[in-house]
Amino acid sequence: MEKLEAVQKVLRFSNSIREWCEGDHAVYFDDFDEQNVDDYDPGGYGDIADEIIERGIAENLLEEDEVD
């Protein structure tokens, strides 16, 4: 599964992670795209996307080896 797909899956199925992302970072589901999930420069969402995936794994929404 590509990184963008993983982020979207987690945000779709986890209210707590979606609320954390929206509340703490003001970043919403539609803000993510294929480029900015891999962008670690200021203004990119790479770090947030990684955290979403890590939290998704912790909540058993994703398997560790499921994300490319």
VEXZA-812352 format. One line per 10 residues: number of its first residue (from 1); for each residue x, y, z of N, C-alpha, C, O. Coordinates in nm, 3 decimals, padded with zeros to 5 digits. Layout:
BEGIN
NUM) X Y Z X Y Z X Y Z X Y Z  ...
This chain:
BEGIN
1) 00.086 -00.116 00.000 00.000 00.000 00.000 00.091 00.123 00.000 00.188 00.130 00.075  00.059 00.219 -00.083 00.135 00.343 -00.087 00.107 00.426 00.037 00.006 00.408 00.105  00.196 00.517 00.065 00.187 00.599 00.187 00.058 00.680 00.190 -00.008 00.687 00.294  00.021 00.741 00.078 -00.102 00.820 00.074 -00.223 00.733 00.106 -00.311 00.774 00.181  -00.228 00.614 00.049 -00.340 00.522 00.076 -00.346 00.486 00.224 -00.455 00.479 00.282  -00.231 00.463 00.284 -00.226 00.428 00.426 -00.278 00.543 00.513 -00.356 00.521 00.605  -00.234 00.664 00.482 -00.281 00.782 00.557 -00.432 00.796 00.544 -00.501 00.817 00.643  -00.483 00.783 00.422 -00.627 00.796 00.400 -00.705 00.687 00.472 -00.811 00.714 00.528  -00.654 00.566 00.472 -00.722 00.456 00.541 -00.733 00.484 00.691 -00.839 00.467 00.751  -00.622 00.527 00.750 -00.622 00.555 00.894 -00.717 00.669 00.927 -00.796 00.659 01.021
11) -00.710 00.777 00.850 -00.798 00.891 00.876 -00.945 00.856 00.855 -01.032 00.911 00.922  -00.971 00.766 00.764 -01.110 00.726 00.736 -01.168 00.643 00.851 -01.287 00.654 00.882  -01.084 00.561 00.914 -01.137 00.466 01.012 -01.106 00.497 01.158 -01.154 00.426 01.247  -01.028 00.600 01.185 -00.996 00.632 01.324 -01.037 00.776 01.357 -00.975 00.872 01.313  -01.142 00.787 01.436 -01.186 00.920 01.478 -01.082 00.990 01.564 -01.061 01.110 01.549  -01.017 00.916 01.653 -00.921 00.979 01.744 -00.799 01.034 01.668 -00.751 01.143 01.700  -00.751 00.961 01.570 -00.636 01.008 01.493 -00.677 01.124 01.403 -00.603 01.221 01.390  -00.793 01.116 01.343 -00.842 01.225 01.260 -00.860 01.352 01.343 -00.824 01.461 01.298  -00.915 01.339 01.463 -00.934 01.455 01.550 -00.799 01.513 01.594 -00.785 01.635 01.603  -00.701 01.427 01.622 -00.567 01.474 01.657 -00.506 01.553 01.541 -00.451 01.661 01.561
21) -00.516 01.499 01.422 -00.460 01.562 01.303 -00.526 01.697 01.276 -00.458 01.797 01.250  -00.657 01.700 01.283 -00.730 01.824 01.256 -00.713 01.925 01.369 -00.692 02.043 01.344  -00.720 01.879 01.492 -00.713 01.969 01.606 -00.574 02.022 01.634 -00.557 02.142 01.658  -00.475 01.935 01.632 -00.339 01.976 01.667 -00.262 02.036 01.550 -00.172 02.118 01.570  -00.296 01.997 01.429 -00.218 02.040 01.313 -00.299 02.115 01.207 -00.242 02.167 01.111  -00.430 02.121 01.224 -00.519 02.186 01.125 -00.496 02.131 00.985 -00.499 02.205 00.887  -00.474 01.999 00.978 -00.456 01.930 00.850 -00.571 01.831 00.837 -00.599 01.754 00.929  -00.636 01.833 00.722 -00.757 01.754 00.701 -00.733 01.648 00.593 -00.636 01.656 00.518  -00.820 01.551 00.587 -00.812 01.439 00.494 -00.777 01.486 00.353 -00.686 01.432 00.291  -00.848 01.584 00.302 -00.829 01.630 00.165 -00.700 01.709 00.144 -00.663 01.737 00.030
31) -00.632 01.745 00.252 -00.506 01.819 00.239 -00.390 01.730 00.194 -00.290 01.780 00.142  -00.403 01.600 00.213 -00.295 01.509 00.177 -00.300 01.474 00.029 -00.407 01.447 -00.026  -00.182 01.474 -00.035 -00.171 01.426 -00.172 -00.042 01.347 -00.186 00.036 01.336 -00.091  -00.019 01.292 -00.304 00.096 01.202 -00.323 00.230 01.271 -00.301 00.326 01.205 -00.262  00.240 01.400 -00.325 00.366 01.470 -00.308 00.391 01.510 -00.163 00.500 01.489 -00.111  00.290 01.567 -00.098 00.319 01.623 00.035 00.330 01.519 00.146 00.379 01.551 00.254  00.287 01.395 00.124 00.307 01.292 00.226 00.454 01.251 00.234 00.496 01.191 00.333  00.531 01.282 00.131 00.674 01.253 00.129 00.758 01.379 00.142 00.880 01.372 00.126  00.697 01.491 00.171 00.767 01.619 00.181 00.798 01.649 00.327 00.707 01.673 00.407  00.927 01.647 00.361 00.968 01.670 00.498 01.020 01.812 00.520 01.067 01.846 00.628
41) 01.011 01.895 00.417 01.048 02.035 00.429 00.937 02.110 00.502 00.825 02.059 00.513  00.967 02.231 00.553 00.860 02.310 00.615 00.742 02.327 00.519 00.761 02.363 00.402  00.624 02.302 00.568 00.504 02.311 00.485 00.461 02.177 00.427 00.348 02.163 00.380  00.549 02.079 00.431 00.514 01.945 00.384 00.451 01.865 00.496 00.458 01.904 00.613  00.390 01.755 00.461 00.319 01.675 00.561 00.385 01.541 00.589 00.322 01.451 00.644  00.512 01.526 00.553 00.582 01.399 00.572 00.582 01.351 00.715 00.551 01.235 00.742  00.617 01.439 00.808 00.623 01.399 00.949 00.485 01.365 01.003 00.470 01.268 01.077  00.386 01.444 00.967 00.249 01.417 01.013 00.199 01.285 00.953 00.136 01.206 01.022  00.227 01.263 00.825 00.186 01.138 00.760 00.250 01.018 00.829 00.183 00.916 00.851  00.379 01.028 00.863 00.446 00.919 00.933 00.381 00.892 01.068 00.363 00.777 01.107
51) 00.347 00.998 01.140 00.283 00.983 01.271 00.145 00.920 01.257 00.106 00.837 01.339  00.071 00.959 01.155 -00.061 00.900 01.131 -00.046 00.750 01.106 -00.123 00.670 01.160  00.051 00.712 01.026 00.073 00.570 00.997 00.114 00.496 01.123 00.063 00.386 01.149  00.205 00.553 01.203 00.247 00.489 01.328 00.128 00.469 01.422 00.113 00.363 01.482  00.045 00.570 01.434 -00.073 00.558 01.520 -00.173 00.457 01.463 -00.239 00.386 01.539  -00.183 00.451 01.331 -00.270 00.352 01.267 -00.224 00.211 01.294 -00.305 00.121 01.315  -00.093 00.190 01.294 -00.038 00.058 01.327 -00.068 00.026 01.473 -00.108 -00.087 01.505  -00.050 00.123 01.561 -00.078 00.102 01.704 -00.224 00.067 01.729 -00.255 -00.007 01.823  -00.314 00.121 01.647 -00.458 00.093 01.662 -00.502 -00.029 01.579 -00.621 -00.057 01.568  -00.406 -00.099 01.521 -00.433 -00.220 01.442 -00.517 -00.192 01.317 -00.593 -00.278 01.272
61) -00.504 -00.073 01.263 -00.571 -00.040 01.137 -00.482 -00.076 01.018 -00.530 -00.096 00.906  -00.351 -00.084 01.044 -00.252 -00.119 00.942 -00.155 -00.220 01.001 -00.135 -00.227 01.122  -00.095 -00.299 00.913 00.015 -00.389 00.953 00.145 -00.314 00.922 00.151 -00.236 00.828  00.249 -00.339 01.002 00.376 -00.270 00.982 00.432 -00.289 00.842 00.485 -00.194 00.783  00.421 -00.408 00.787 00.478 -00.436 00.655 00.381 -00.405 00.541 00.409 -00.436 00.425  00.269 -00.346 00.572 00.166 -00.317 00.472 00.196 -00.190 00.392 00.147 -00.176 00.280  00.275 -00.100 00.447 00.301 00.030 00.383 00.434 00.024 00.310 00.535 -00.020 00.365  00.433 00.070 00.185 00.556 00.074 00.104 00.644 00.190 00.146 00.751 00.210 00.089
